[in-house]
Amino acid sequence: MSVLTTICARKGSKGIRNKAFAKIGGRTLLDWTLAYALDHCARLGDVIVSSDSQKILTESVPYEGFMRHLRSKALAKDDTPKIAAVRDAVCSAEYAKKKQYKYVIDLDITNPIREAGDIESALEMIRVNQDAPNLFSATISRKSPYFNIVEVENGRVDLSSRCGKPIVRRQDAPYTYDMNASFYIYRRAFLGNEFDFNVGSNLSHIVRPNSLVCVMGQESAIDIDTPLDLVLVEAIMGTRNG
């Protein structure tokens, strides 16, 4: 299979300043994810790191054996869909390698908790499900929109979602899943190309009716957005590696 792994790390993170350089166990978030990519994804194909910061590309990781792509500032704004940055990185890699990939794996630096076999198992899932355009990792939700997640609109409170019958116990609610930002896999055709503006406008959200969900354990449920998340993930990783 022709596979590209992308890692996107922009400079202007909001929840945690300079997130790519934030450390867990003495290693940066980008370091954790890139090391995983080189250990477990490079055997499948190529790896590229995309950033709007030359400093991130040159100073944050001590490795070689991957491509570096300096993306434009237009693709690093607060409202830029990440999928646009992923496609930009893919187009850059394809231009450099003079080939087109069949699958694209995107690893997010905000959730470095992954097992050795996660990617190969997920890639096999999408390979055998030919109708699936993409796959994303998730964990079973601890809260349910049918039972204990509410919305407040114009002063009125209601459950976020309702189904055909009243739900009086959380265990009776339909299963829901939290996207945990550990990894995503796309068929190359899903991403379109850099000149396909119509496709780009439709990529603001990746959830499609025939998308696949790869369910991970609850220890991977934390997507790092705050300093507290860093503490929690470091504690979890310390327990796993201890």
Secondary structure, DSSP 8 states (H G I E B T S, - for coil): --EEEEEE--S--SSSTTGGG-EETTEEHHHHHHHHIIIIITTTEEEEEEES-HHHHHHS----SSEEEE--GGGSSTT--HHHHHHHHHHHHHHHHTS--SEEEEE-TT-----TTHHHHHHHHHHH-TT--EEEEEEE-SS-TTTT-EEEETTEEEES---SS---SGGGS---EEEEEEEEEEEHHHH--TT-HHHHHT-S----TT-EEEE--GGG-----SHHHHHHHHHHHHHHH-
